[in-house]
Amino acid sequence: MIHSFLLVGQSNMAGRGFLGEVEPINNDKIKVLRNGCFKPMYVPVNPDRVTSGINLAESFADMYAKEKGVEVGLIPCADGGTSVDQWQEGELLFDHACYMAELASRTSTIAGILWHQGENDCRDELYPSYEPKLLKVIEAFKRRLNLYDVPFILGGLGDFLPEHPEIELYSWLNNYVYINEKIKNVAASTEMVGFASAEGLTSNPDKVHFNSKSLREFGLRYYNEFKRLEKADKVFSEKQSADNVLKSGFENL
């Protein structure tokens, strides 16, 4: 049985941790969706850019698999530099993520959605409207994929953003505090939505992306928030479909 998780948002969900800075996670129960099939996990999990690296979902999946004794599938759909507007229902990123989730659901049960996004919306003209837009994204994913009963975890932005080496040019990054407030508000007011704090986590030299060590910790914070929200009586049953039969016959070829 595979429990799968949709990864959505911008670069800090895609993962920009430098390879080699942390010990690799070697867990054969972790899979990644590729070409519609779950393959053994590889790094980078979410190769949206040549700069992709360590991803917070790795430690999340590792802990999930160890504690629950099941296979975990990751559905990588995050894309660096994207705004919350680009994740609205009907936009390409939203549709792509839903298509990938629908494919994954043929051979797994989707157990949750992991989201990290907001740096791009710190801009002066964008942050005031962030909260209702984020709410619309969450509602659309839950409705489109019928995932009202699984956790949707939101992550906070890093406190290091105002330390950007060119902060005079990117002064709007100081608005991250307002984005974090809005993310917390959404989590506090919406059923089955949680917030994983980024407090105390550190960055790569660019002061935009979490470093590898912090991403390992961040993934565990996402997992702890997931555990707080998951329904104790939620039963995940593997779908016995033709897709599963084909998978079992060809996965080792």
N, C-alpha and C positions, 0 to 999 in steps of 0.2 A: 504494500500500500504506500503510495506517495502522497504526502501532504505538500502542496505547492504554495508559493508566495509570489505575488506580483510586485516587481520593483519598479517604481515610477518616481519621476521628479527630474532634477537637473544633476549637475556634475558630482555633487557630494553623495548622491545616491548611486550614480554610476560607479563612483569610487576613483579617487586619485591618489591613494596611498602608494608610496614608492615600493616597488618589488624589492625583496631582500632585506627590508627593515624589520620584518617580523618573521617568526617561524611559520612555515606553510601549515595550513590545516589539512591534515591527511585523514579524511573520513569518507569511506567508500559509500556511505549512505546519502551523501549530498550529490544532487544531480543539477544540471543546467539544461534548460530548454534550448534546443538548436534544431532548426529545420523540422519543427513540430514534434521532435522526440526528445526524451530526457537522456542526456549523456552524462558520464562521470564528470564531476566538477573540474573545471579548468580555471586558470587565472590569466588575464582578467575575466571576471564573471560577466561584466557588462561592457564590452569593448566598443563603446560609442566613439572614442577618439584614440589617437595613438598614445595619448597621455593616460589612458585608463590603467588602473592598477588594483591595489587591494580595495575590497568592498566590504562595507559593514555587514552585509548579508551573510558573509562567510561565517563569522563567529555566531551570528544569530542562528543560522542553520545547523552549525555544529552543536550548539547547546540544545536546540530543539530535538535533533536526532538522538543525542545521548540521553536526554531525559525521557523522551517518549518512545524510543526504540523503534522508530519508523524511518523510512526514506524521506528525504526532503528535496523538493524540486524548486529551483529558482527560475523565475520568468523575467529575464532582464529586458527592461523597456525604457530605462532612464536615458535622458539625453542632455548633455551639457549645455549650459547657457540659455536654457529655455525659461519662458515666463509662465505664470499661471494661466494667462490667456491662451497659450498654445496647448494647454491641457484640458481646455473646455470640451464638452461633448460636441462631436462633429468635426473637431480639428484632427489633423493627421496623427498627432501623437496619441491622442485619446483613442482613436479608432484602431491604431496599430496595437496598442496595449490590450484593448479588448479582444482583437483577433487572436493575439498570442495567448491570452488567458483562456479563450474559448477552445483553442487547440489543446492547451495544457489540460483542460478539464475533461478531455476525452480519455486521458490515461492517468489522471490524478484527481484529487479533491483539493480545491483551492481553500486554504486555511486562513488566509489573511492578505492584506495589502500593506506594503511598506513604502512610505512616501518621505522624501526630503527635497524641499524646494523652497525658494523664497529670496535667495540672494539677488536674483535679477529684478525682483519686484521691490527692492529697497529704494528704488529711484523716487525722488520727491513726488513725481506726478502719478506714481503707481501704488505706493504703499497704503494710502487711505482706503482704497477699494479692495484690498487683498482679502479681507475676511469673507465677504459674501461670495467672492469668486472661488475661494477655496472650498467653501461649503457646497457650491454648485458642482465642483469637480467630484467631491466625495459622494454626493447624492447620485450623480450620474454613473459613477463606477458601480456603486452598490445596486442601483436599479438595473443597469445594463447587464451585469453579471449575476444578478440575484444573490448578492452577498451581504444581506442585511444582518446575518447572524454570526459574522466573523469579524475579528478586530481589524481596524484600519489605523495603523500607527503613524503618527506625524513626528518628525524630529525637529528639534530647535536649531537655530542658526548659531554659529560659533561666535564667542565673545571676542575673538581675535580679529574680526573684520575691520574695526577701526584702526588696526595696526598695519593696514595695507601699505606697502612701501610708497605708493603714489596716492595717498589718501587725499591730498589736496585736489587731485583730479577726480578721484572717486569718493568725494565727501558724502555722497548719498548712502554709502555703506553704513554710515553712522545710524541710519534709520532702521538697522537690523533689530533694534530693541522693540520697535513698534510692530515689526513683522512677528517677532517672538510672542508678543502680547496677543496678537490676533490668532496665531496658531494655538496658543494655550486656551484662548476663548472658545475656539472651535472644538477643541478636544473636551473641554469642560461642559459644553452645552449640547453635544451630539452623542447619541447612543452608539456604543461600540467603537468609539474613536478615542485613541489615547495619545499621550504626549511623552516623548523621550527627550529629556533635557540634555543639552550639550555643554552644560556648565562644567568648567574646568578642563575641557578637552583642548588639545593644542593642534597646531596647523603645520603644513609644509611651509617652506620659506616664503611662498607667495601670499600667505595670510588670507587665503580664500578657501583652501581645501584642507580638510582634516588629514593629519598624517596617519600612517599605518597603525601605530600603536593606539591612537585615539579611535580609529575606526573599529579596531577589535573591541575596545571598551564600549563604543557606541552601539555596536551590534548586540552586546549583552544587555544594554539599557533598553533597546527595542524589545528584546526577548522578555525582560522582566515586565515591561508594560503590557506585552502580549498576554503573559500569564495572568496579569491582574484582570484583564478584560475577558478572556476566553470563557465560554460557558461550560460549566462542568458537565452538563448533560449533552453537549454537542457530540454527536456520533458521526465519525467519518467512515464511510463505507466505500471500498474500492469499486469502481464501476466495471462490471464484467461485460465488456463490449468487444466488438470485432477488433477494435484498435488494440485492446489489451492482448488479445490472442495473437495478433500479428507481431506485437512488440515482443512477447515472450519467445516467439519463434525466430526472430531475426536479430535481437539485440546483441548477440555474441558473434555475429558473422563479421 
